[in-house]
């Protein structure tokens, strides 16, 4: 999914949809969830639209399927409520 304000990064990942967006810059604002995108693992972050086009054209089904799997795995491992509560408690303790 190329950046679209109608969907959150978390919603995309939870449905196994890698998130595609442009690099954060002074001209391109990104939400807090931007930090959840791991380039090449659960999404792709591009410098410009030419790079987006080239990657989409050349992406293999295997690479796409691996990223889809990684999205769901990342949500279950890192963004589950229990994991987020544990990270919050750890932060308080440090």
C-alpha positions, -999 to +999 in steps of 0.1 A: +000+000+000+015+033-010+010+059+018-027+067+021-041+086+051-072+064+051-052+034+065-028+032+094+005+013+092-008-010+120-039-018+101-019-027+070+005-049+089-023-067+108-038-076+074-005-087+060-001-057+037+034-043+035+034-005+038+050+015+010+058+052+016+083+080+009+111+090+033+102+113+061+113+149+053+105+185+060+081+183+030+067+148+038+053+144+072+049+109+087+029+096+116+044+081+148+038+046+133+064+054+106+090+040+130+074+005+128+083+002+091+115-019+086+126-013+051+126-046+032+111-065+061+075-053+065+075-024+041+095-002+018+106+034+022+115+052-010+133+084-019+110+093-048+082+080-070+106+067-097+122+044-071+086+032-061+078+024-097+110+005-103+107-016-072+070-025-078+078-035-114+108-057-103+094-072-071+091-110-071+061-128-057+084-145-032+097-112-019+061-099-016+049-130+001+078-129+026+070-093+034+033-101+039+043-129+064+067-105+081+039-079+086+017-103+106+047-117+125+058-082+135+024-073+147+021-104+168+056-101+182+061-064+187+027-047+187+006-070+207-009-054+238+012-076+262+044-067+244+036-030+244+027-030+281+060-049+289+080-023+269+062+005+288+070-011+322+106-016+312+108+021+302+094+031+336+120+009+353+150+025+335 
